[in-house]
Amino acid sequence: MSEKPVAVFFDLEGWEEPYLREQLPEVEVRATSDLLLPGRVGPTADADIVSVFIMSRVTADVMAAMPDLRFVATRSTGFDHVDLAAAKARGIQVANVPYYGENTVAEHTMALILSLSRNVHRAYVRTVAGNYSLEGLRGFDLQGKRLGIIGAGSIGLHVIRMAKGFGMEVVASDLRQNRLIADVLGFEYVDLDTLLATSDVISLHLPYSAGARHLLDRERLAKVKRGALLINTARGQLVDTDGLLWALDAGILGGAGLDVFEGEDMVNREEQLLATDTGAEEQLKAAMRLHLLQRRENVVLTPHIAFNSHEAVRRILDTTVGNIRAFLAGQPTNLVGA
């Protein structure tokens, strides 16, 4: 057995492994591009530390396969892919990356808004097919429009700052309100129903929890200002996809820009879907809903890349290295569920 603690990193790109070995000489680094999933735990039997990204699933069964596991370092802000209750029961500490790319995600949010407001995606698809007609491509100015931010935390505040630069009016709905920041950035706090009913663009920026599942369901989407755009760079489960499809079909929503969506964790995992009967019916429904979204010209889908800039990815890795060093020094940082 290695004298060094063993840290297994999942879902890595090629350049990250040598960087981690250089930054963590006190650790035996093992790396794989695979995801960590139930039944697919890879080289982790003697792992003291595992590090994962959002598509992995650190369940109770996964932890049970690692008798020496003491620390989970997720390379993300969200941690709903880690079973915190199971970790606590085992005495396993979990750390996240609370700050790395607020500006990065906010920039992608604005890209989705502009893609829809100016029909950039629709025009691109049309022109590469050799069609240069302007029919149906007239967009609208962001200046003077109202942006509704659901979740005015670090990312939401960056979006507000950028939107004000476009001359947008901004309102926000959040359980925690900071009046000083609202005054400085020039936005107003309102209740969720008011935000939905009055905003031309609605953007989600709150973390996922069981209580927030389907925050925007059919009932709430029915309250949306007709023709509004919906943007989601937070978590797919915040929006009920059936309700979203209904709102698009009914013309309540004029379009949707989605970097996250329900069932995204099963994309490109067809073999695993076919190999198990667990939840197969619901997984099939999720796949069909995604297919229906993909067919709509007024929906822009990106594959959970709002975080994915060179600068942000390096910040994520550096924070993760810091979390592991702090844990090994007995002074853990950025713990969640403690």
ZIBELTA-V590242 format. One record per residue. N is the residue number from 1. RES is the residue in one letter. PHI is phi as a letter, one per 30 degrees, with the letter a starting at -180 (999 if undefined). BURIAL is # if it has 9 or more other ideal C-beta (glycine too) atoms within 8 Angstrom, else .. Layout:
BEGIN
{{N	RES	PHI	BURIAL} {N	RES	PHI	BURIAL}}
END
This chain:
BEGIN
{{1	M	999	.} {2	S	d	.} {3	E	d	.} {4	K	d	.} {5	P	d	#} {6	V	c	#} {7	A	c	#} {8	V	c	#} {9	F	c	#} {10	F	c	#} {11	D	h	#} {12	L	c	#} {13	E	d	.} {14	G	e	.} {15	W	d	.} {16	E	d	#} {17	E	d	#} {18	P	d	.} {19	Y	d	#} {20	L	d	#} {21	R	d	#} {22	E	d	.} {23	Q	d	.} {24	L	b	#} {25	P	d	.} {26	E	d	.} {27	V	b	#} {28	E	d	.} {29	V	d	#} {30	R	b	#} {31	A	b	#} {32	T	b	#} {33	S	d	.} {34	D	d	.} {35	L	d	#} {36	L	c	#} {37	L	b	#} {38	P	e	.} {39	G	i	.} {40	R	b	.} {41	V	c	#} {42	G	i	#} {43	P	d	.} {44	T	b	#} {45	A	e	.} {46	D	c	.} {47	A	d	#} {48	D	d	#} {49	I	b	#} {50	V	b	#} {51	S	b	#} {52	V	b	#} {53	F	c	#} {54	I	d	.} {55	M	d	.} {56	S	d	#} {57	R	b	#} {58	V	c	#} {59	T	c	#} {60	A	d	.} {61	D	d	.} {62	V	d	#} {63	M	d	#} {64	A	d	.} {65	A	d	.} {66	M	b	#} {67	P	d	.} {68	D	c	.} {69	L	d	#} {70	R	b	#} {71	F	a	#} {72	V	c	#} {73	A	c	#} {74	T	d	#} {75	R	c	#} {76	S	a	#} {77	T	d	#} {78	G	d	#} {79	F	b	#} {80	D	d	.} {81	H	d	#} {82	V	c	#} {83	D	d	#} {84	L	d	#} {85	A	d	.} {86	A	d	#} {87	A	d	#} {88	K	d	#} {89	A	d	.} {90	R	c	.} {91	G	i	.} {92	I	c	#} {93	Q	d	#} {94	V	b	#} {95	A	b	#} {96	N	b	#} {97	V	c	#} {98	P	d	.} {99	Y	b	.} {100	Y	a	#} {101	G	a	#} {102	E	e	#} {103	N	d	.} {104	T	d	#} {105	V	d	#} {106	A	d	#} {107	E	d	#} {108	H	d	#} {109	T	e	#} {110	M	d	#} {111	A	d	.} {112	L	d	#} {113	I	d	#} {114	L	d	#} {115	S	d	#} {116	L	d	#} {117	S	d	#} {118	R	c	.} {119	N	h	#} {120	V	d	.} {121	H	d	#} {122	R	d	#} {123	A	d	#} {124	Y	d	.} {125	V	e	#} {126	R	d	#} {127	T	d	#} {128	V	d	.} {129	A	d	.} {130	G	i	.} {131	N	c	.} {132	Y	c	.} {133	S	d	.} {134	L	c	.} {135	E	d	.} {136	G	i	.} {137	L	c	#} {138	R	d	.} {139	G	c	.} {140	F	b	.} {141	D	d	.} {142	L	d	#} {143	Q	e	.} {144	G	i	.} {145	K	d	#} {146	R	c	#} {147	L	c	#} {148	G	c	#} {149	I	c	#} {150	I	c	#} {151	G	j	#} {152	A	c	#} {153	G	d	#} {154	S	e	.} {155	I	d	#} {156	G	e	#} {157	L	d	#} {158	H	d	#} {159	V	d	#} {160	I	e	#} {161	R	e	#} {162	M	d	#} {163	A	d	#} {164	K	d	#} {165	G	d	.} {166	F	d	#} {167	G	i	.} {168	M	d	#} {169	E	d	.} {170	V	b	#} {171	V	b	#} {172	A	b	#} {173	S	b	#} {174	D	a	#} {175	L	d	.} {176	R	c	.} {177	Q	c	.} {178	N	c	.} {179	R	d	.} {180	L	d	.} {181	I	d	#} {182	A	d	#} {183	D	d	.} {184	V	d	.} {185	L	d	#} {186	G	i	.} {187	F	b	#} {188	E	b	.} {189	Y	d	#} {190	V	b	#} {191	D	d	.} {192	L	d	#} {193	D	d	.} {194	T	d	#} {195	L	e	#} {196	L	d	#} {197	A	d	#} {198	T	b	#} {199	S	c	#} {200	D	d	#} {201	V	b	#} {202	I	c	#} {203	S	b	#} {204	L	c	#} {205	H	b	#} {206	L	b	#} {207	P	d	#} {208	Y	d	#} {209	S	b	.} {210	A	e	.} {211	G	d	.} {212	A	c	#} {213	R	d	#} {214	H	h	#} {215	L	e	#} {216	L	c	#} {217	D	c	#} {218	R	e	#} {219	E	d	.} {220	R	d	#} {221	L	d	#} {222	A	d	.} {223	K	d	.} {224	V	d	#} {225	K	e	#} {226	R	e	.} {227	G	j	.} {228	A	d	#} {229	L	c	#} {230	L	c	#} {231	I	b	#} {232	N	b	#} {233	T	c	#} {234	A	c	#} {235	R	b	#} {236	G	d	#} {237	Q	d	#} {238	L	d	#} {239	V	c	#} {240	D	d	#} {241	T	d	#} {242	D	d	.} {243	G	d	#} {244	L	d	#} {245	L	d	#} {246	W	d	#} {247	A	d	#} {248	L	d	#} {249	D	d	.} {250	A	d	.} {251	G	i	.} {252	I	d	#} {253	L	c	#} {254	G	d	.} {255	G	l	#} {256	A	b	#} {257	G	c	#} {258	L	b	#} {259	D	c	#} {260	V	b	#} {261	F	a	#} {262	E	d	#} {263	G	i	#} {264	E	d	#} {265	D	d	.} {266	M	c	#} {267	V	d	.} {268	N	i	.} {269	R	b	.} {270	E	d	.} {271	E	d	.} {272	Q	d	#} {273	L	e	#} {274	L	d	.} {275	A	d	.} {276	T	b	.} {277	D	c	.} {278	T	d	.} {279	G	i	.} {280	A	d	#} {281	E	d	.} {282	E	d	.} {283	Q	d	#} {284	L	d	.} {285	K	d	.} {286	A	d	#} {287	A	d	#} {288	M	d	.} {289	R	d	#} {290	L	d	#} {291	H	d	.} {292	L	d	#} {293	L	d	#} {294	Q	d	.} {295	R	d	.} {296	R	c	.} {297	E	d	.} {298	N	c	#} {299	V	b	#} {300	V	c	#} {301	L	c	#} {302	T	b	#} {303	P	d	.} {304	H	h	#} {305	I	c	.} {306	A	e	#} {307	F	d	#} {308	N	c	.} {309	S	c	#} {310	H	e	.} {311	E	d	.} {312	A	d	#} {313	V	d	#} {314	R	d	.} {315	R	d	#} {316	I	e	#} {317	L	d	#} {318	D	d	#} {319	T	d	#} {320	T	d	#} {321	V	e	#} {322	G	d	#} {323	N	d	#} {324	I	d	#} {325	R	d	#} {326	A	d	#} {327	F	d	#} {328	L	d	#} {329	A	d	.} {330	G	i	.} {331	Q	b	.} {332	P	d	#} {333	T	b	.} {334	N	h	#} {335	L	d	#} {336	V	b	#} {337	G	i	#} {338	A	d	.}}
END
